[in-house]
Amino acid sequence: MDWTDVQITVPAKDIDTAAAIAQMAVPYGIYIEDYSDLMEEAPKIAHIDLIDEALMAKDRNNAIIHIYISPEQSPTEAIAYLSARLDQEPVPYTVDTSAVKEEEWATAWKDYYHPTKIGKRLVVCPTWEDYAPGEGELVMRLDPGMAFGTGTHHTTRLCAGMLEEAVTPGCRLLDMGTGSGILSIAALLLGAKEAVGVDIDPVAVRTAGENAALNGFGPDRFTPVCGELVHDRHLAEKLGSGFDLIAANIVADVIIALAPTFPRHLKPGGMVVCSGIILPRKEEVIAALDAQGLTVLQVEEQDGWCAIRGRL
């Protein structure tokens, strides 16, 4: 069956804001066409005369965000959400839709996914690639499938770098918005005793469990959970308060909404690592953490994104 490709066209200057909103509409990632810096970046990798004419003709004033809606879901809800949020910002936009075959969506991205170092020690390697680790490197095998999280995005790298500092031997991690399970697996490789990965999307939950197993972490080390942590009191009570560390690589709005749950799940002195935050929202997230009694220990920024580490 065909998936729906929802294409949101926005001014290139608004792409960070629009992309953050789009990432909240679907759990398995987005694809962005942004050629605004083509004339500046292209000469760094090729002579300008060698660049394809079709690429040079691309619109450099606007960017296109693609999100993909599964055959079982209606795109109407996602489009309504996107429209409301973009109107609220406000960001000018147009929306178009087209059909895309599932096999194309499921496999085309593999051509662009290769072993990637995401911290000082952590390396993400797709299951179909070979990689010989260097001294001290920790390699995770990953098949993200249709779940977001391949390790290539700045937000994941920022978060993984902070986990390398925050994970202690034998600690317990709660991974909010686990996606492909990449941060849970990273924590386990770094010495965590146990990780619990929570996501609202059942595809992500299944994929995270499969990826954990690929890396030798069974149900005794990694527990994938499908659920919503803000309003589901039963799930919150089930998870309890015994976590040393929380990872939340989502977006600013969701982190702010989740912030009141952090003290509920952390041990005294426990830490939170948040990422997926565009720089204009940094102070809002810091304020949300401060309101819950968390002390900010570290803020890292990269290419318009930031990650924040705080202690309860």
C-alpha positions as CSV (number, residue, x, y, z in Angstrom):
1,M,0.0,0.0,0.0
2,D,1.1,3.6,-0.6
3,W,2.2,6.0,2.1
4,T,1.3,9.7,1.9
5,D,4.2,12.1,1.4
6,V,3.1,15.4,3.0
7,Q,5.2,18.3,1.7
8,I,5.3,21.5,3.6
9,T,7.0,24.4,1.8
10,V,8.2,27.3,4.1
11,P,10.7,30.2,3.7
12,A,14.2,28.9,4.1
13,K,14.8,31.3,7.0
14,D,12.0,29.5,9.0
15,I,13.2,26.0,8.4
16,D,14.4,25.3,11.9
17,T,11.1,26.3,13.5
18,A,9.0,24.4,10.9
19,A,11.2,21.3,11.2
20,A,10.8,21.2,14.9
21,I,7.0,21.3,14.5
22,A,7.1,18.7,11.8
23,Q,9.1,16.3,14.0
24,M,6.3,16.4,16.5
25,A,3.7,15.4,13.9
26,V,5.3,11.9,13.2
27,P,7.5,9.6,15.2
28,Y,9.7,8.3,12.4
29,G,11.6,11.4,11.2
30,I,11.4,13.9,8.4
31,Y,13.2,14.7,5.2
32,I,14.2,18.3,4.4
33,E,15.0,19.9,1.0
34,D,16.9,23.1,1.8
35,Y,19.1,24.6,-0.9
36,S,19.4,28.1,0.6
37,D,23.2,27.8,1.1
38,L,23.9,25.9,-2.1
39,M,26.1,28.6,-3.7
40,E,28.2,28.9,-0.5
41,E,28.5,25.1,0.2
42,A,28.7,23.6,-3.3
43,P,32.2,25.0,-4.2
44,K,33.6,23.3,-1.1
45,I,33.0,19.9,-2.5
46,A,33.0,20.4,-6.3
47,H,33.8,22.9,-9.0
48,I,30.7,25.0,-9.7
49,D,30.7,23.9,-13.4
50,L,30.5,20.2,-12.4
51,I,27.3,20.6,-10.3
52,D,24.1,19.3,-11.9
53,E,22.1,22.0,-13.6
54,A,18.9,20.7,-12.1
55,L,20.4,21.1,-8.6
56,M,21.5,24.6,-9.5
57,A,18.0,25.5,-10.6
58,K,16.5,24.5,-7.2
59,D,14.5,27.2,-5.2
60,R,17.0,28.7,-2.7
61,N,14.4,31.0,-1.1
62,N,12.1,28.2,0.2
63,A,12.6,24.8,1.8
64,I,10.4,21.7,1.6
65,I,9.8,19.4,4.6
66,H,8.6,15.9,3.8
67,I,6.7,13.8,6.4
68,Y,5.4,10.3,5.6
69,I,2.0,9.0,6.8
70,S,1.4,5.3,6.9
71,P,-1.4,3.6,4.9
72,E,-3.2,2.9,8.2
73,Q,-3.4,6.5,9.1
74,S,-5.1,9.5,7.6
75,P,-2.9,12.5,6.7
76,T,-5.7,14.9,7.7
77,E,-4.9,14.9,11.4
78,A,-1.2,15.5,10.8
79,I,-1.9,18.3,8.3
80,A,-4.4,20.0,10.7
81,Y,-1.8,19.8,13.5
82,L,1.0,21.3,11.3
83,S,-1.3,24.0,10.0
84,A,-2.4,25.1,13.5
85,R,1.2,25.2,14.8
86,L,2.6,27.0,11.8
87,D,-0.2,29.5,12.0
88,Q,0.6,30.1,15.6
89,E,4.3,30.8,15.1
90,P,3.5,32.3,12.5
91,V,5.4,30.7,9.6
92,P,4.1,31.1,6.0
93,Y,3.6,27.7,4.4
94,T,1.9,25.7,1.7
95,V,1.0,22.0,1.9
96,D,0.9,19.4,-0.9
97,T,0.5,15.6,-0.8
98,S,1.5,12.8,-3.0
99,A,1.7,9.0,-2.9
100,V,4.9,7.0,-2.3
101,K,5.3,3.3,-2.4
102,E,6.1,1.7,1.0
103,E,9.2,-0.2,-0.3
104,E,10.7,3.1,-1.6
105,W,10.1,4.8,1.7
106,A,11.4,1.8,3.7
107,T,14.7,1.3,1.9
108,A,15.7,4.4,-0.1
109,W,17.4,6.1,2.9
110,K,19.8,3.2,3.3
111,D,21.9,4.7,0.5
112,Y,22.8,7.6,2.8
113,Y,23.3,5.8,6.0
114,H,26.9,4.6,6.9
115,P,29.0,4.1,10.1
116,T,28.9,7.3,12.0
117,K,30.8,8.4,15.1
118,I,28.3,10.1,17.5
119,G,30.6,10.8,20.4
120,K,34.2,10.3,21.6
121,R,33.7,6.6,21.8
122,L,30.3,5.7,20.4
123,V,29.9,4.6,16.7
124,V,26.6,3.7,15.0
125,C,26.9,1.1,12.3
126,P,24.0,-0.1,10.1
127,T,23.5,-3.8,10.1
128,W,24.3,-4.1,6.4
129,E,27.8,-2.4,6.8
130,D,31.1,-3.7,8.1
131,Y,33.1,-1.6,10.6
132,A,36.4,-2.3,12.4
133,P,36.3,-0.4,15.7
134,G,39.3,1.6,16.7
135,E,40.8,1.5,20.2
136,G,38.2,2.3,22.9
137,E,35.3,2.6,20.4
138,L,31.9,1.2,21.3
139,V,30.0,0.0,18.2
140,M,26.2,-0.3,18.1
141,R,24.5,-2.1,15.2
142,L,21.4,-0.4,14.2
143,D,18.5,-1.0,11.8
144,P,16.3,2.0,12.3
145,G,13.7,0.8,9.8
146,M,10.8,3.3,9.9
147,A,11.7,4.6,13.4
148,F,13.5,7.9,13.8
149,G,17.0,7.8,15.0
150,T,20.0,6.9,12.9
151,G,22.6,8.9,14.8
152,T,23.3,11.3,12.0
153,H,21.3,14.3,13.3
154,H,23.0,16.9,15.5
155,T,20.5,16.4,18.3
156,T,21.4,12.7,18.6
157,R,25.1,13.4,18.6
158,L,24.8,16.1,21.2
159,C,22.8,13.8,23.4
160,A,25.1,10.9,23.0
161,G,28.1,13.1,23.9
162,M,26.4,14.0,27.1
163,L,25.5,10.4,27.9
164,E,29.2,9.5,27.6
165,E,29.8,11.8,30.6
166,A,26.6,11.1,32.5
167,V,26.3,7.3,32.4
168,T,27.9,5.5,35.4
169,P,28.4,1.8,35.8
170,G,25.2,0.1,36.9
171,C,22.9,3.0,36.5
172,R,19.3,2.9,35.2
173,L,18.1,5.0,32.2
174,L,14.7,6.1,31.3
175,D,14.7,7.0,27.5
176,M,11.7,9.2,26.8
177,G,10.9,9.1,23.1
178,T,13.2,6.2,22.4
179,G,12.7,6.0,18.6
180,S,15.1,3.4,17.2
181,G,16.5,2.8,20.8
182,I,19.8,4.4,19.9
183,L,20.3,6.3,23.2
184,S,19.2,3.3,25.3
185,I,21.7,1.1,23.5
186,A,24.4,3.7,23.9
187,A,23.8,3.9,27.6
188,L,24.0,0.1,27.9
189,L,27.2,0.0,26.0
190,L,28.6,2.7,28.2
191,G,27.9,0.6,31.3
192,A,24.3,1.2,32.3
193,K,22.7,-1.8,34.0
194,E,19.2,-1.3,32.6
195,A,17.3,1.0,30.1
196,V,13.6,1.5,29.6
197,G,12.6,3.0,26.3
198,V,9.2,4.7,26.1
199,D,7.6,5.9,22.8
200,I,4.1,6.7,21.7
201,D,4.6,4.9,18.4
202,P,4.3,1.1,18.4
203,V,6.6,0.9,15.3
204,A,9.4,2.6,17.2
205,V,8.8,0.4,20.3
206,R,9.1,-2.7,18.2
207,T,12.2,-1.4,16.3
208,A,13.9,-0.4,19.5
209,G,13.5,-3.8,21.0
210,E,14.8,-5.5,17.9
211,N,17.8,-3.1,17.8
212,A,18.6,-3.8,21.5
213,A,18.6,-7.5,20.7
214,L,20.9,-7.0,17.8
215,N,23.4,-5.6,20.3
216,G,23.0,-8.4,22.8
217,F,20.6,-6.6,25.2
218,G,17.6,-8.8,25.9
219,P,14.5,-8.1,28.1
220,D,16.7,-8.3,31.3
221,R,18.6,-5.2,30.1
222,F,16.2,-3.2,27.8
223,T,12.5,-2.8,28.2
224,P,10.6,-1.1,25.3
225,V,7.3,0.4,26.4
226,C,4.5,1.9,24.2
227,G,2.8,4.7,26.1
228,E,2.5,8.4,26.9
229,L,4.2,9.7,30.0
230,V,2.5,13.0,30.6
231,H,-1.1,11.9,31.2
232,D,-0.9,8.2,31.7
233,R,-0.8,7.9,35.5
234,H,-0.8,4.1,35.4
235,L,2.3,4.0,33.3
236,A,4.0,6.6,35.4
237,E,3.3,4.5,38.6
238,K,4.5,1.4,36.8
239,L,7.8,2.9,35.8
240,G,8.4,4.3,39.3
241,S,11.1,6.6,40.7
242,G,14.3,4.5,40.6
243,F,16.1,6.0,37.6
244,D,19.5,7.5,37.8
245,L,19.3,9.2,34.4
246,I,16.6,10.3,31.9
247,A,17.3,11.0,28.2
248,A,14.8,13.0,26.2
249,N,15.8,13.7,22.7
250,I,12.5,15.0,21.3
251,V,11.6,18.7,20.7
252,A,11.3,21.7,23.1
253,D,7.5,21.6,23.5
254,V,7.5,18.0,24.4
255,I,10.4,18.3,26.8
256,I,8.6,21.3,28.5
257,A,5.5,19.1,28.8
258,L,7.5,16.2,30.2
259,A,9.5,18.3,32.7
260,P,7.1,17.9,35.6
261,T,7.5,14.1,35.3
262,F,11.2,14.2,35.7
263,P,11.3,14.4,39.5
264,R,8.7,11.6,39.7
265,H,11.0,9.2,38.0
266,L,14.5,10.3,39.1
267,K,16.4,9.3,42.2
268,P,17.6,12.3,44.3
269,G,20.7,13.5,42.5
270,G,19.6,11.9,39.3
271,M,20.3,13.6,35.9
272,V,18.4,14.6,32.8
273,V,19.9,14.9,29.3
274,C,17.6,16.8,26.9
275,S,18.1,17.4,23.2
276,G,16.2,18.2,20.1
277,I,16.0,21.8,21.1
278,I,16.3,24.6,18.6
279,L,18.4,27.5,20.0
280,P,15.5,30.0,20.1
281,R,13.7,27.6,22.6
282,K,16.8,27.0,24.8
283,E,15.9,29.4,27.6
284,E,12.3,28.1,27.8
285,V,13.6,24.6,28.3
286,I,16.1,25.7,30.9
287,A,13.3,27.6,32.7
288,A,11.1,24.4,32.7
289,L,13.9,22.4,34.2
290,D,14.6,25.0,36.8
291,A,10.9,25.1,37.8
292,Q,11.2,21.4,38.7
293,G,14.2,21.9,40.9
294,L,16.8,20.7,38.3
295,T,20.1,22.5,38.2
296,V,21.6,23.0,34.7
297,L,25.1,21.6,34.6
298,Q,25.9,21.7,30.9
299,V,24.6,23.3,27.7
300,E,26.1,22.3,24.3
301,E,25.2,23.9,21.0
302,Q,25.7,22.8,17.4
303,D,24.4,24.2,14.1
304,G,21.2,25.8,15.6
305,W,20.5,23.0,18.1
306,C,21.3,22.5,21.7
307,A,21.4,19.8,24.4
308,I,21.0,20.5,28.1
309,R,22.1,18.3,31.1
310,G,20.7,19.0,34.5
311,R,20.7,17.4,38.0
312,L,17.8,17.0,40.4
